[in-house]
Amino acid sequence: MSEPAPSTTARLSLRGAVVLGIGAMVGAGIFALLGQAGAVAGSAVWISFLLAGAMSATLGYTLVKFAMRWPSSGGLIVYLEHGFRSRRLVGVASWLGYLTAIVVVGAMVAASFGDYAAVLLADAPPGGWLSKLCAAALVVLGTAVTVAGPRLLDRVQTAVVGLLLVVFAVFVVVTLPQVDTALLAPSTYPGVNEIVASIALTFFAFLGFAVISFSGGDLAEPRRELPVAMYTALAITTVLYVAVALAVFGTLPVDEVVAAGPTALAVAAEPALGHAGFVMMACAALLATASTVTATLYGSAGLGAALASSGTFPRAFGPGTRLGRHGGLLITAALMVAFVTVLSVGALASVGSAVSLAVFLLVAVAAFRLRTELGASPGVTAVAVVVSGLVLVWFVVDLYASDPRSFWAMVVLVGLAVVVDEAWTRRRRAADALP
């Protein structure tokens, strides 16, 4: 397929790409997943985050090599089109990648935003009507910011992420000195099986790094700036995750963290900062989750347009239809709102983790196959394939044993992608056959 040339009018700065990636990751990882990760890895969550960050770095390396060879706003799905000749494989993977890395991530984080907003506004329970209303409002606002263009997105994300890093720095500096090392003792860790299985779950917290690859078409010098943006964003986010996990699980027992769910970070701030600490972290949660949803919507715009232009997705996802030039973005926003209203945060995280990792595994395999053309290291690409494949298999087996409902929901999602791809392929062939 033809690749869109980098824009000459709407640039995203290197700084903007870095904060875009951090913003896309932080909301999902810290606020939406901390309690669920603790239910699996216990007080060893910090190890899980560290290992997931290392795995993300190897996968990020493959994305960077693809993006340097074929700069595109279509991101990882476009890379699959270069890496595999099977149109069916690419088509199904495209739908899976879109549904998980874009729609599920956005819906999960928007739901977390809604829970925090409902607590702050009316002390309402999570998952209620007010929570869902606030989540839907966030998706609409994020869509409006994305429509305004990369320049506004750059400024908004820079301000939000800068404020977030200050808040997290205050939390870590104040909380770490009060950590009870007994709560973090290796004797309290679960077995190796649980820790390895949890890597796939905490990897979900890093999924936003893929959004950086979507910025290739908006950067002035993608070949130089993409690697810097990718590795800087991943390094900052990994350090942040590890520090916050140590602070939270060194302050609260695992069962309290799990019980607190998405508000675990705010609860952990109370012992050191009192109720003001709870409010501060709750407000930070609103900023972080809003940043993630906005960054994810930005990624969906370029992805939808690229896949529509190649015929992988219907034309409605690209410009030039009755939905206007932002048709794909509007469809994505509508799907996010629908997912928010019918699914819980836990279900979204479990299903999205395995399917998303499977898509990234395919990208790593494609990079290994094209390593010579990409100028990629055989060793690093092989490590990306082996490690992500091992973690995926381990997680799926553990999910089948510990959470059958999420396992079968994952199977249904894969089946849905196959059915949708088949239906669209047949419709496209029938249209092409018309005189």
C-alpha positions in Angstrom: 0.0 0.0 0.0 1.2 3.6 -0.5 2.4 5.3 2.6 1.2 8.8 3.6 4.1 11.3 3.5 4.9 13.2 6.7 2.7 16.3 7.0 4.2 19.6 6.1 1.6 21.7 7.8 0.6 19.8 11.0 3.7 18.9 12.9 4.1 17.0 16.2 7.3 18.0 18.0 9.7 15.5 19.6 8.6 16.7 23.0 5.0 16.2 21.9 5.7 12.6 20.8 7.3 11.8 24.2 4.5 13.2 26.3 2.0 11.7 23.9 3.5 8.3 24.7 3.7 8.9 28.5 0.2 10.2 28.5 -1.1 7.2 26.6 0.5 4.8 29.1 0.2 6.4 32.5 -3.5 6.5 32.9 -4.0 2.8 32.0 -1.2 1.5 34.1 -1.3 3.3 37.4 -5.0 4.0 38.0 -6.8 1.4 36.1 -4.7 -1.7 36.7 -2.9 -1.5 40.0 -5.5 -3.3 42.0 -6.0 -6.0 39.4 -2.2 -6.6 39.0 -2.0 -6.9 42.8 -4.6 -9.6 42.8 -2.3 -11.7 40.6 1.3 -10.7 41.5 0.7 -9.5 45.1 3.4 -7.3 46.5 5.7 -8.3 43.6 3.8 -6.0 41.2 6.9 -3.8 41.0 8.8 -6.8 39.5 6.0 -7.4 37.0 6.1 -3.7 35.9 9.9 -3.9 35.5 9.8 -7.0 33.4 6.8 -5.7 31.4 8.8 -2.5 30.7 11.8 -4.5 29.5 9.6 -6.6 27.2 7.9 -3.4 25.9 11.4 -2.0 25.1 12.2 -4.9 22.8 8.8 -4.6 21.1 9.2 -0.9 20.9 12.5 -1.5 19.1 10.7 -3.5 16.4 8.1 -0.7 16.0 10.8 1.9 15.7 12.6 -0.1 13.0 9.4 -0.4 11.0 8.6 3.3 11.5 12.1 4.4 10.4 11.7 2.3 7.3 8.1 3.2 6.5 7.0 6.3 8.4 3.3 6.2 8.7 0.4 7.4 10.8 -1.1 3.9 10.5 1.3 2.4 13.0 1.7 -1.2 13.8 -1.1 -2.6 11.6 0.6 -1.0 8.5 3.8 -2.8 9.6 1.9 -6.1 9.6 0.9 -5.4 6.0 4.6 -5.2 5.1 5.6 -8.2 7.1 3.0 -10.8 6.0 1.6 -11.8 2.6 -1.5 -13.4 4.0 -4.3 -10.9 3.6 -6.5 -12.9 6.0 -3.9 -12.8 8.7 -3.3 -9.1 8.4 -7.1 -8.4 8.2 -7.9 -10.4 11.4 -4.9 -8.9 13.2 -5.9 -5.4 12.1 -9.4 -5.8 13.6 -8.0 -7.4 16.8 -5.4 -4.6 17.1 -7.9 -1.9 16.5 -10.5 -3.4 18.9 -8.0 -4.0 21.7 -5.1 -1.4 21.5 -7.5 1.3 20.6 -11.2 0.6 21.6 -10.6 -1.6 24.6 -7.8 0.5 26.0 -9.7 3.7 25.5 -12.9 2.3 27.0 -11.1 0.8 30.0 -9.4 4.1 30.9 -12.5 6.1 30.2 -14.3 3.9 32.7 -11.6 4.5 35.3 -12.0 8.2 34.7 -15.7 7.9 35.2 -15.3 6.1 38.5 -13.0 8.8 39.9 -15.2 11.6 38.6 -18.3 10.0 40.2 -16.5 9.7 43.6 -15.3 13.3 43.5 -18.6 14.8 42.2 -21.2 12.9 44.3 -19.4 10.2 46.2 -21.2 7.8 43.9 -20.3 4.1 43.5 -18.0 3.0 40.7 -19.7 1.6 37.6 -23.0 3.5 38.2 -24.9 5.8 35.8 -22.9 8.9 36.8 -19.6 7.1 36.3 -20.7 6.0 32.8 -21.9 9.4 31.9 -18.6 11.0 32.9 -16.7 8.4 30.9 -18.8 9.1 27.8 -18.3 12.9 28.3 -14.5 12.3 28.4 -14.6 10.4 25.1 -16.5 13.3 23.5 -14.1 15.9 24.8 -11.0 13.8 23.7 -12.5 13.5 20.2 -12.9 17.3 20.0 -9.3 17.9 21.0 -8.1 15.3 18.5 -10.2 16.9 15.7 -8.5 20.3 16.5 -5.2 18.8 15.3 -1.7 17.7 16.5 -0.6 21.2 17.5 -3.4 21.6 20.1 -2.9 18.0 21.2 0.8 18.7 21.6 0.2 21.6 23.9 -2.6 20.0 25.9 -0.7 16.7 26.4 2.5 18.6 27.4 0.7 20.5 30.1 -1.2 17.5 31.5 1.8 15.1 31.5 4.0 17.8 33.1 1.5 18.3 35.9 1.1 14.5 36.4 4.8 14.0 36.7 5.0 16.6 39.4 2.1 15.0 41.3 3.6 11.5 41.1 7.0 12.9 42.2 5.4 14.4 45.3 3.5 11.1 46.0 6.7 9.0 45.6 8.9 11.4 47.6 6.4 11.6 50.5 5.3 8.0 50.5 8.6 6.0 50.0 10.1 7.0 53.3 7.1 5.6 55.1 7.2 2.2 53.3 7.0 -0.8 55.5 9.7 -3.1 54.0 8.0 -6.1 55.6 5.2 -5.7 53.2 7.6 -5.9 50.3 9.7 -8.8 51.6 10.3 -11.6 49.1 8.6 -14.0 51.5 5.3 -12.3 50.7 5.7 -12.8 46.9 3.5 -15.3 45.1 5.1 -18.1 43.0 7.0 -17.6 39.7 3.9 -18.8 37.8 1.8 -15.9 39.1 4.6 -13.3 38.5 5.2 -14.4 34.9 1.4 -14.5 34.2 1.0 -11.0 35.6 3.6 -9.6 33.1 0.9 -9.8 30.3 -1.5 -7.9 32.6 1.0 -5.2 33.4 2.1 -5.0 29.8 -1.4 -3.7 29.2 -0.3 -0.7 31.2 2.4 0.0 28.5 0.2 -0.4 25.5 0.2 3.3 24.9 3.7 3.2 23.5 2.3 2.0 20.2 0.7 5.4 19.9 4.2 6.9 19.4 4.6 4.8 16.2 1.3 6.4 14.9 3.0 9.8 15.1 5.4 9.0 12.3 3.4 10.9 9.7 3.3 14.0 11.9 6.9 14.2 13.0 9.3 16.5 11.1 12.1 13.9 11.1 10.6 10.5 12.1 13.8 8.5 11.4 15.7 10.5 14.0 12.9 11.5 16.4 10.9 8.3 16.7 13.6 6.2 18.5 14.3 9.0 21.0 10.6 9.5 21.7 9.9 5.7 22.0 12.8 4.9 24.4 12.5 8.1 26.5 8.7 7.6 27.0 9.2 3.9 28.0 12.1 4.6 30.3 10.2 7.4 32.2 7.1 5.3 32.4 8.8 2.2 33.6 10.6 4.1 36.4 7.4 5.8 37.4 5.5 2.5 37.5 8.1 0.7 39.6 8.4 3.6 42.1 4.6 3.9 42.5 4.2 0.2 42.9 6.8 0.1 45.6 5.2 3.0 47.4 1.6 1.6 47.2 2.4 -2.0 48.1 4.9 -0.9 50.8 2.2 1.2 52.4 -0.9 -0.9 52.1 -1.4 -4.7 52.4 -2.2 -6.5 49.2 -5.8 -7.2 50.1 -6.4 -3.5 50.8 -4.9 -2.5 47.4 -7.1 -5.1 45.7 -10.2 -4.0 47.6 -9.5 -0.3 46.7 -9.5 -1.2 42.9 -8.9 1.8 40.6 -8.7 4.1 43.7 -5.8 2.3 45.2 -3.3 5.0 44.5 -5.5 7.7 46.1 -6.1 5.5 49.2 -2.3 4.9 49.5 -1.7 8.7 49.6 -3.9 9.2 52.6 -1.6 7.8 55.4 1.1 10.4 54.4 -0.9 13.3 53.1 -4.3 12.8 54.7 -7.6 13.5 52.9 -5.8 16.1 50.8 -3.6 13.4 49.5 -6.6 11.4 48.4 -8.1 14.4 46.6 -4.8 15.2 45.0 -4.3 11.7 43.6 -8.0 11.5 42.5 -7.5 14.7 40.5 -4.3 13.3 39.1 -6.2 10.2 38.1 -8.7 12.4 36.2 -5.9 14.1 34.3 -4.0 10.8 33.6 -7.0 8.9 32.3 -8.1 11.9 30.2 -4.6 12.1 28.7 -4.7 8.4 27.9 -8.1 8.5 26.2 -7.1 11.6 24.1 -3.8 10.0 23.0 -5.6 6.8 22.1 -8.2 8.6 20.0 -5.3 10.4 18.3 -3.8 7.1 17.4 -7.1 5.8 16.1 -7.4 8.6 13.5 -4.2 7.8 11.6 -4.8 4.0 12.0 -8.3 4.1 10.6 -7.3 6.3 7.7 -4.4 4.1 6.7 -6.4 0.9 6.9 -9.3 2.4 5.0 -7.0 3.5 2.2 -5.6 0.0 1.9 -9.1 -1.6 1.8 -8.5 -3.5 5.0 -11.2 -1.4 6.7 -14.4 0.0 5.2 -14.1 3.4 3.5 -16.1 5.0 6.4 -12.9 4.8 8.5 -11.1 7.2 6.1 -11.7 10.7 4.8 -14.1 11.4 1.9 -17.3 9.7 3.2 -20.5 11.0 4.6 -19.0 11.0 8.0 -16.4 13.6 6.9 -12.7 13.4 7.1 -12.8 12.3 10.7 -15.1 9.4 10.1 -12.8 6.8 11.6 -12.3 8.9 14.7 -16.1 9.3 15.2 -16.6 5.5 14.8 -13.9 4.8 17.4 -15.4 7.3 19.8 -18.9 5.7 19.4 -17.4 2.2 20.0 -15.6 3.4 23.1 -18.8 4.8 24.6 -20.6 1.5 23.8 -17.9 -0.6 25.5 -17.9 1.6 28.5 -21.6 1.2 29.1 -21.6 -2.6 28.9 -18.3 -3.9 30.2 -16.3 -3.6 33.5 -12.7 -2.5 33.9 -11.6 -5.9 35.0 -13.1 -7.7 32.0 -11.7 -5.1 29.6 -8.2 -5.5 31.0 -8.0 -9.3 31.0 -9.3 -9.7 27.5 -7.4 -6.8 26.1 -4.1 -7.9 27.6 -3.9 -11.3 25.8 -5.2 -10.2 22.5 -3.0 -7.0 22.4 0.1 -9.0 23.2 -0.8 -11.5 20.4 -0.9 -8.6 17.9 2.5 -7.2 19.2 3.9 -10.7 18.9 2.9 -10.8 15.2 4.7 -7.4 14.7 7.8 -8.8 16.3 7.7 -11.9 14.1 7.3 -9.6 11.1 10.3 -7.6 12.2 12.4 -10.7 12.6 11.4 -11.9 9.1 12.3 -8.4 7.6 15.3 -7.8 9.9 17.7 -7.3 6.9 15.5 -4.8 5.2 14.8 -3.0 8.4 18.4 -3.0 9.5 17.3 -4.6 12.8 19.4 -6.6 15.2 18.6 -10.4 14.8 19.2 -10.8 18.5 16.9 -8.1 19.7 14.1 -9.1 17.4 14.5 -12.7 18.3 14.3 -11.8 22.0 11.1 -9.8 21.4 9.5 -12.8 19.7 10.6 -15.4 22.3 9.8 -13.3 25.4 6.4 -12.0 24.2 5.4 -15.5 23.0 6.3 -17.1 26.2 4.5 -14.5 28.3 1.4 -14.8 26.1 1.2 -18.6 26.3 1.8 -18.5 30.1 -0.9 -15.8 30.6 -3.5 -17.6 28.4 -3.0 -20.9 30.3 -3.3 -19.1 33.6 -6.3 -17.2 32.5 -8.1 -20.4 31.4 -7.5 -21.9 34.9 -8.2 -18.8 37.0 -10.7 -16.8 35.0 -12.6 -18.9 32.5 -15.1 -16.2 31.7 -12.4 -13.8 30.6 -10.7 -16.6 28.6 -13.9 -17.3 26.7 -14.5 -13.6 26.2 -11.1 -13.4 24.6 -12.0 -16.4 22.3 -15.2 -14.6 21.4 -13.3 -11.4 20.5 -11.0 -13.3 18.3 -13.9 -15.0 16.6 -15.6 -11.6 16.2 -12.6 -10.3 14.4 -12.6 -13.3 12.0 -16.3 -12.9 11.3 -16.0 -9.1 10.7 -13.0 -9.5 8.4 -14.7 -12.2 6.4 -17.9 -10.2 6.0 -16.0 -7.1 4.9 -13.8 -9.1 2.5 -16.9 -10.6 0.8 -18.6 -7.3 0.6 -15.6 -5.7 -1.0 -15.2 -8.5 -3.5 -18.8 -8.2 -4.5 -18.5 -4.5 -5.0 -15.3 -4.9 -7.1 -17.1 -7.5 -9.3 -19.9 -5.0 -10.2 -19.5 -3.5 -13.7 
